Amino acid sequence: EKATELGVSVIQPVWTERSERRQPKEDRWSRVMVAALKQSQQLWLPELRPSRSFKDVVVEGWPPGSIAAVAHCLTLDGPSGSKPHLQNVLKPGVASWVAIGPEGDFSPAEVMSVEEEGGLGV
């Protein structure tokens, strides 16, 4: 709902290590997106892609020149130890790829996989 209201162009549901494996709810998500589109008076409905594993999405990568970030609550050693705030990473006019995780957060391996591909932990 919030992603639609904010004008996100693509929504990619993912399964993570800590996700509860349930049946995809694409029909329900589509209805919520249409309602949010009307409420926020957005002009375009985001593309809702079929659910995939987070690992596959990270391996596929993000568009060249875009900013990639994974939002997480972990405290890790190394690059993620002191993470920047998302609003300080995103730039107006630059495409962004942002992974917002499951209720149980991303695993350390998932966060590191994004960082190893050039993304930032936020």
Contacts in CASP RR format, 6 or more apart in sequence:
PFRMAT RR
TARGET T0000
AUTHOR 0000-0000-0000
METHOD contacts of the structure
MODEL  1
EKATELGVSVIQPVWTERSERRQPKEDRWSRVMVAALKQSQQLWLPELRP
SRSFKDVVVEGWPPGSIAAVAHCLTLDGPSGSKPHLQNVLKPGVASWVAI
GPEGDFSPAEVMSVEEEGGLGV
1 32 0 8 1.000
1 33 0 8 1.000
1 35 0 8 1.000
1 36 0 8 1.000
2 36 0 8 1.000
3 11 0 8 1.000
3 46 0 8 1.000
4 11 0 8 1.000
4 32 0 8 1.000
4 33 0 8 1.000
4 36 0 8 1.000
4 37 0 8 1.000
4 40 0 8 1.000
4 42 0 8 1.000
4 45 0 8 1.000
4 46 0 8 1.000
5 36 0 8 1.000
5 39 0 8 1.000
5 40 0 8 1.000
5 42 0 8 1.000
7 40 0 8 1.000
7 42 0 8 1.000
7 44 0 8 1.000
7 46 0 8 1.000
8 46 0 8 1.000
9 44 0 8 1.000
9 46 0 8 1.000
9 47 0 8 1.000
10 46 0 8 1.000
10 47 0 8 1.000
10 49 0 8 1.000
11 29 0 8 1.000
11 33 0 8 1.000
11 46 0 8 1.000
11 47 0 8 1.000
11 48 0 8 1.000
11 49 0 8 1.000
12 49 0 8 1.000
12 52 0 8 1.000
12 57 0 8 1.000
13 24 0 8 1.000
13 26 0 8 1.000
13 29 0 8 1.000
13 48 0 8 1.000
13 49 0 8 1.000
13 50 0 8 1.000
13 51 0 8 1.000
13 52 0 8 1.000
14 51 0 8 1.000
14 52 0 8 1.000
14 53 0 8 1.000
14 54 0 8 1.000
14 57 0 8 1.000
14 99 0 8 1.000
15 21 0 8 1.000
15 51 0 8 1.000
15 52 0 8 1.000
15 53 0 8 1.000
15 54 0 8 1.000
16 53 0 8 1.000
16 54 0 8 1.000
16 101 0 8 1.000
16 102 0 8 1.000
16 106 0 8 1.000
16 107 0 8 1.000
16 110 0 8 1.000
17 54 0 8 1.000
17 106 0 8 1.000
17 107 0 8 1.000
17 109 0 8 1.000
17 110 0 8 1.000
18 102 0 8 1.000
18 103 0 8 1.000
18 104 0 8 1.000
18 105 0 8 1.000
18 106 0 8 1.000
18 107 0 8 1.000
19 102 0 8 1.000
20 102 0 8 1.000
24 50 0 8 1.000
24 51 0 8 1.000
26 48 0 8 1.000
26 50 0 8 1.000
26 51 0 8 1.000
29 48 0 8 1.000
30 48 0 8 1.000
33 45 0 8 1.000
33 46 0 8 1.000
33 48 0 8 1.000
34 45 0 8 1.000
36 42 0 8 1.000
37 44 0 8 1.000
37 45 0 8 1.000
54 99 0 8 1.000
54 106 0 8 1.000
54 110 0 8 1.000
55 110 0 8 1.000
55 113 0 8 1.000
57 99 0 8 1.000
58 99 0 8 1.000
58 110 0 8 1.000
58 113 0 8 1.000
58 114 0 8 1.000
58 117 0 8 1.000
61 68 0 8 1.000
61 97 0 8 1.000
61 117 0 8 1.000
62 68 0 8 1.000
62 97 0 8 1.000
63 95 0 8 1.000
63 97 0 8 1.000
65 94 0 8 1.000
65 95 0 8 1.000
66 94 0 8 1.000
66 95 0 8 1.000
66 96 0 8 1.000
66 97 0 8 1.000
67 89 0 8 1.000
67 90 0 8 1.000
67 91 0 8 1.000
67 94 0 8 1.000
67 95 0 8 1.000
67 96 0 8 1.000
67 97 0 8 1.000
67 120 0 8 1.000
68 96 0 8 1.000
68 97 0 8 1.000
68 98 0 8 1.000
68 114 0 8 1.000
68 117 0 8 1.000
68 118 0 8 1.000
68 119 0 8 1.000
68 120 0 8 1.000
69 86 0 8 1.000
69 89 0 8 1.000
69 90 0 8 1.000
69 96 0 8 1.000
69 97 0 8 1.000
69 98 0 8 1.000
69 99 0 8 1.000
69 114 0 8 1.000
69 119 0 8 1.000
69 120 0 8 1.000
69 121 0 8 1.000
69 122 0 8 1.000
70 98 0 8 1.000
70 99 0 8 1.000
70 101 0 8 1.000
70 106 0 8 1.000
70 110 0 8 1.000
70 111 0 8 1.000
70 114 0 8 1.000
70 115 0 8 1.000
70 119 0 8 1.000
70 120 0 8 1.000
70 121 0 8 1.000
70 122 0 8 1.000
71 86 0 8 1.000
71 98 0 8 1.000
71 99 0 8 1.000
71 100 0 8 1.000
71 101 0 8 1.000
71 121 0 8 1.000
71 122 0 8 1.000
72 80 0 8 1.000
72 83 0 8 1.000
72 101 0 8 1.000
72 105 0 8 1.000
72 106 0 8 1.000
72 111 0 8 1.000
72 121 0 8 1.000
72 122 0 8 1.000
73 105 0 8 1.000
74 80 0 8 1.000
74 105 0 8 1.000
74 106 0 8 1.000
74 108 0 8 1.000
74 111 0 8 1.000
75 81 0 8 1.000
76 108 0 8 1.000
76 111 0 8 1.000
76 112 0 8 1.000
79 115 0 8 1.000
79 121 0 8 1.000
80 111 0 8 1.000
80 112 0 8 1.000
80 115 0 8 1.000
80 121 0 8 1.000
83 120 0 8 1.000
83 121 0 8 1.000
83 122 0 8 1.000
84 120 0 8 1.000
84 121 0 8 1.000
84 122 0 8 1.000
85 122 0 8 1.000
86 98 0 8 1.000
86 122 0 8 1.000
89 120 0 8 1.000
89 122 0 8 1.000
90 96 0 8 1.000
90 98 0 8 1.000
99 106 0 8 1.000
99 114 0 8 1.000
111 121 0 8 1.000
114 120 0 8 1.000
114 121 0 8 1.000
115 121 0 8 1.000
END
